[in-house]
Amino acid sequence: MDVKVWMYLAYLAVSIGLTVWVARALSRNGLVFLEDVFSDKRLANAVNSLLVVGFYLLNLGYVTVAMKHDDPVLSTSQAMEELSLKIGLVLLVLGALHFFNVFALNRYRRGRLRQVATHPPLAPTGRLPGPQPVPAGAVPAPHPGGPAGTTPPPQMR
């Protein structure tokens, strides 16, 4: 076998190993986060499984598409350079997928928490004065902030 075949085999072994390791770690540790996001254990488990399957499909699909290398690999050092480039790209794709998932789920979680919140986001600092009672038989005075035409406009100087 030539150097290029060994490079492909090493690339597949490292990429598939990294994908499986990261998927298991994210699945195990992300379940706690998903249970908080959805506040339903069954739904969190289902979403976790779907995310793992999607993660495998996207990442392993990228690994197989990026495996092709048209130029000849003549030396071991050239193979190592190409291998490090390809594995680096796999790691960047893994990281981007992870951050996108965390961002999207956290955004969903914040919206859900805002919907179920029963208290205002800020504590009230005071009360607005209520309407003053008008004695029986009295004609109420026009209110300055009332309907148009009840108070004359301010004079301009």
C-alpha positions as CSV (number, residue, x, y, z in Angstrom):
1,M,0.0,0.0,0.0
2,D,1.2,3.5,-0.7
3,V,1.4,6.5,1.6
4,K,-1.9,7.9,0.5
5,V,-3.9,4.8,1.5
6,W,-2.3,4.8,4.9
7,M,-3.2,8.5,5.2
8,Y,-6.8,7.7,4.3
9,L,-7.0,4.9,6.9
10,A,-5.5,7.1,9.6
11,Y,-7.9,9.9,8.7
12,L,-10.9,7.6,8.9
13,A,-9.8,6.0,12.2
14,V,-9.1,9.4,13.9
15,S,-12.2,11.1,12.5
16,I,-14.6,8.3,13.3
17,G,-13.1,7.9,16.8
18,L,-13.4,11.6,17.5
19,T,-17.0,11.6,16.2
20,V,-18.0,8.7,18.4
21,W,-16.2,10.1,21.5
22,V,-17.7,13.6,21.1
23,A,-21.2,12.3,20.4
24,R,-21.2,10.1,23.5
25,A,-19.8,13.0,25.7
26,L,-22.4,15.4,24.3
27,S,-25.2,12.9,24.7
28,R,-24.3,12.0,28.3
29,N,-23.6,15.6,29.5
30,G,-26.2,17.3,27.3
31,L,-29.1,15.3,28.7
32,V,-29.1,17.4,31.9
33,F,-29.3,20.6,29.8
34,L,-32.1,19.2,27.6
35,E,-34.1,18.2,30.6
36,D,-33.9,21.8,31.8
37,V,-34.7,23.2,28.4
38,F,-37.8,21.1,27.9
39,S,-38.8,20.4,31.5
40,D,-39.9,16.9,30.4
41,K,-37.6,13.9,30.7
42,R,-39.2,11.9,27.9
43,L,-39.0,14.7,25.5
44,A,-35.4,15.5,26.5
45,N,-34.4,11.8,25.9
46,A,-36.1,11.8,22.5
47,V,-34.5,15.1,21.4
48,N,-31.1,13.9,22.7
49,S,-31.4,10.7,20.5
50,L,-32.4,12.8,17.5
51,L,-29.5,15.2,18.0
52,V,-27.0,12.3,18.3
53,V,-28.3,10.7,15.0
54,G,-28.2,14.1,13.3
55,F,-24.7,14.7,14.7
56,Y,-23.5,11.4,13.3
57,L,-25.0,11.9,9.9
58,L,-23.7,15.4,9.5
59,N,-20.2,14.7,10.8
60,L,-19.6,11.3,9.2
61,G,-21.0,12.7,5.9
62,Y,-18.5,15.5,6.0
63,V,-15.7,13.1,6.9
64,T,-16.4,11.0,3.8
65,V,-16.8,13.9,1.5
66,A,-13.6,15.6,2.7
67,M,-11.6,12.4,2.4
68,K,-10.8,12.8,-1.3
69,H,-7.4,14.2,-2.1
70,D,-6.5,14.7,-5.8
71,D,-2.8,15.5,-5.5
72,P,-0.3,12.6,-5.2
73,V,1.1,12.1,-1.7
74,L,4.8,11.3,-2.2
75,S,6.2,11.5,1.4
76,T,5.2,10.7,4.9
77,S,5.5,14.4,5.9
78,Q,3.2,15.4,3.1
79,A,0.7,12.8,4.3
80,M,1.0,14.1,7.9
81,E,0.3,17.6,6.8
82,E,-2.7,16.6,4.7
83,L,-3.9,14.4,7.5
84,S,-3.6,17.2,10.1
85,L,-5.5,19.6,7.8
86,K,-8.4,17.2,7.3
87,I,-8.6,16.3,11.0
88,G,-8.5,20.0,11.9
89,L,-11.4,20.6,9.6
90,V,-13.3,17.8,11.2
91,L,-12.7,19.3,14.6
92,L,-13.9,22.7,13.4
93,V,-17.1,21.1,12.0
94,L,-17.7,19.3,15.4
95,G,-17.2,22.5,17.3
96,A,-19.5,24.5,15.0
97,L,-22.2,21.9,15.3
98,H,-21.9,21.9,19.0
99,F,-22.1,25.6,19.4
100,F,-25.0,25.9,17.0
101,N,-27.0,23.3,19.0
102,V,-26.2,24.9,22.4
103,F,-27.1,28.4,21.0
104,A,-30.4,27.2,19.5
105,L,-31.4,25.2,22.6
106,N,-30.5,28.0,25.0
107,R,-32.6,30.4,23.0
108,Y,-35.5,28.1,23.1
109,R,-35.0,27.7,26.8
110,R,-35.0,31.4,27.5
111,G,-38.2,31.9,25.5
112,R,-39.9,29.1,27.4
113,L,-38.8,30.5,30.7
114,R,-40.1,33.9,29.7
115,Q,-43.5,32.5,28.9
116,V,-43.9,30.6,32.1
117,A,-42.7,33.5,34.3
118,T,-45.4,34.7,36.7
119,H,-43.6,37.8,38.0
120,P,-42.5,40.9,36.1
121,P,-38.9,41.0,35.1
122,L,-38.3,44.1,37.3
123,A,-39.7,44.8,40.8
124,P,-42.2,47.7,40.8
125,T,-40.7,50.9,42.3
126,G,-43.9,52.6,43.1
127,R,-47.6,53.2,42.2
128,L,-49.2,55.6,39.9
129,P,-51.8,57.9,41.6
130,G,-55.3,56.7,41.0
131,P,-58.2,59.0,39.9
132,Q,-59.3,61.5,42.6
133,P,-63.0,61.1,43.7
134,V,-65.3,63.9,42.6
135,P,-67.8,65.0,45.3
136,A,-71.4,64.5,44.4
137,G,-72.9,67.4,42.5
138,A,-69.5,69.0,41.6
139,V,-68.4,69.6,38.1
140,P,-65.0,68.0,37.4
141,A,-62.2,70.3,36.3
142,P,-60.6,69.6,32.9
143,H,-57.6,67.4,33.2
144,P,-54.4,68.8,31.5
145,G,-53.7,65.4,30.0
146,G,-57.3,64.7,29.0
147,P,-58.9,64.7,25.6
148,A,-58.1,67.3,23.0
149,G,-60.0,70.6,23.4
150,T,-60.5,70.4,27.2
151,T,-57.5,72.7,28.0
152,P,-56.2,75.6,26.0
153,P,-52.9,75.1,24.3
154,P,-49.9,76.7,26.0
155,Q,-49.0,80.1,24.8
156,M,-45.9,80.5,22.7
157,R,-43.6,83.5,23.4
